[in-house]
Amino acid sequence: MCGIAGIVDYKNNLGPLDQNIQAMLDVINHRGPDADGLWIDEAARVGLGHKRLSIIDLSEEGAQPMHSSNQQFAITYNGEVYNFKEIADELSAEFNTVFRGHSDTEIILEAISHWGIDKAVCKFNGMFAFAVWDKQNKHLTLARDRLGKKPLYFANIKNSFIFASELKELKSIPALELSINTESVALYFNNGNIPGKHSIYNDVYKLEPGHLLKLDLGKPDEINYSISCYWSVSEKAAENINSAFSGDLNSATDQLQNLLKDSVKHRMLSDVPLGAFLSGGIDSSLVTAIMQDVSDKPVQTFSIGFHEKKYNEANFAKEIAEHLGTNHTELYVTPEQAMDVIPKLPFLYDEPFSDSSQIPTYLVSEMARDKVTVVLSGDGGDELFCGYDRYLDTIPLWNKINKVPNSVKPVVSMLLNMLQPLGIGKLQTLASLLAKCRSVDDVYRYLMTDPSVLQILKNNPVIPPVNLTNPIFGPEITDPYNRLMLYDQLGYLVDDILVKVDRASMGVSLESRVPLLDYRVVEFAWSIPMSMKIHNGKEKYILRNLLSRYVPMQMFDRPKMGFAVPVGEWIKSPLLDWAENLLDKSKMNQQGFLNTEYIHRIWDQHKSNQYDHNFFMWKILMFQAWLENSE
């Protein structure tokens, strides 16, 4: 787990390559505090940089940027390829390859050298973002893992090409003048994050999951690049739904158990201490249970609790930890501890990001880092096995809406809007659903976005299409639950959950690994019939069945709580001064993005307990905090 940086500047538009790349590395020390490396191809004006968090092969043989044994390729790489030993055996058998060290980086390079990037990347099972420079053919290739666990940004500005793990690296280059993209601002307020390929800045993009970017410097007068997809979750979903698992629940559970055991074992390979996040929910409990089952000593587990009872799951996590025999550590979060984290969030996330569980995620990462360098987490279970309550709510809601005749819907919608003039709240939501939704997909897209974006922003916002609003999967995926899960795997999982965990954990130099998102588990999950995911109104049926092999069902058979935090209460009391400062009317008017009067009406309602607008206000506050930090 590391941070990467690189520049292609053949016309020397940005200044000294070594100084610029070093500046990029200096701002991501949290991603790699153990070492940094820099390599320049002066003739091609290409530079690669690397910050190292040493996990596997702690020796200098694992240092980067690293060169292939034939010296044709140089790589800077962030992440882990868990099956590197199997790939090494395959290379040795086929090509008699001899390796200098035992890092996965070296295996990646030799695989690319012998098989080429297109074949090699399909063999890699892991989380990764890397750049490979082909010195002989003057080609640069960027690659991102199948599910998008590791971030990778790129920009083509001033006839120069720059890539980085984090946006702050691009901001560190003096010659780059980054400007805020107003369409991305609209995307943020619509989604709570900046989804898909977009970033908060003009001309800066994310490489999307499962994609390769190839840049050809064969023509010195211009930079040309192409982007291709080597693995698509929507294609795999369609393939595996069509070849559905035909066995019974127990045989499906057996197969899932074998896959997860192998996934967990691979993710426990480490030359440094490792542990697990344990929330007490089904997913993290299952990952922890399998870890403990395959471990010869107690696993280190970590959980976060809240003094506010309705948000607290720590007691459940503690009970499961005691049953499994883990070495458990917990922390109960206070508003004061949250306040200490909040000023760090704009720096850590680089872009506006409003999932408030970023706070406990950072705190549990910080706590874990005192004892371990690697943790396993249970992320992905909800999106793969139909675990969100909203899946079970959306379809009945659509069935009710669909019963209202289309001729009557506009009148009912208008009356509801008159009762809720601010355009926010349950009545307005129902009004919009009646007016706009003609399918279950429409209902879900509406519920997952924020229609008040039209009132929040001063100017008429243009909201670009993304996976949620412009899905890239075909009509052959007919089951509505499958469609909703696919929306989330393409969007919410990548743009919210994985971003949240990566930035929070790497903010304290902690590597987080996700066994449920092994691509083999993902593909198998899509073959499992819906009857094994939802049963008698309960979600994640097959996961519950598997977890019951390790933990008594009464320990986890309860309503889902999620990882919510009481920010709505905090911003009215202990964080009130912080919020009021960010919402200063003169400051907001000078910044020029937001509709100050509308936002203050909502804020006054929240402070007076007239309505609970905690999600809305946190989104505003996170944007204001980011904006203030970016100036």
Buried (B, 14 or more C-beta within 10 A) or exposed (E): BBBBBBBBBBEEEBBEBBEBBBBBBBBBEBBBBBBBBBBBBEEBBBBBBBBBBBBBBBEEBBBBBBBBBEEBBBBBBBBBBBBBBBBBEBBEEEEEBEBEBBBBBBBBBBBBBBBEBEEBBEBBBBBBBBBBBBBEEBBBBBBBBBBBBBBBBBBBBBBBBBBBBBBBBBBBBEEBEBEEBBBBBBBBBBBBBBBBBBBBBBBBBBBBBBBBBBBBBEEEEEBEBEBEEBBBBBBBBBEBBEEEBEEEBEEBBBBBBEBBBBBBBBBBBBBBEBBBBBBBBBBBBBBBBBBBBEBEEBBBBBBBBBEBEEBBBBEBBBBBBEBBEBEBBBBEBEBEBBBBBBEBBBBBBBBBBBBBBBBBBBBBBBBBBEBBBBBBBBBBBBBBBBBBEBBBEBBEBBEEBBEEEEEEBEEBBEEBBEEBEBBBBEBBBBBBBBBBBEEBBBBBBBBBBBBBBBBBBBEEBEBBEBBBBEBEBEEEBEEBBBBBBBBBBBBBBBBBBBBBBBBBBBBBBBBBBBBBBBBEBBBBBBBBBBEBBBBEEEBBBBBBBBBBEBBEEEBBEEEEBEBBBBBBBBBBEBBEEBBEEBBEEEBBEEBEBBBBEBBEBBBEBBBEEEBEBBBBBBBBBBBBBBBEBBE
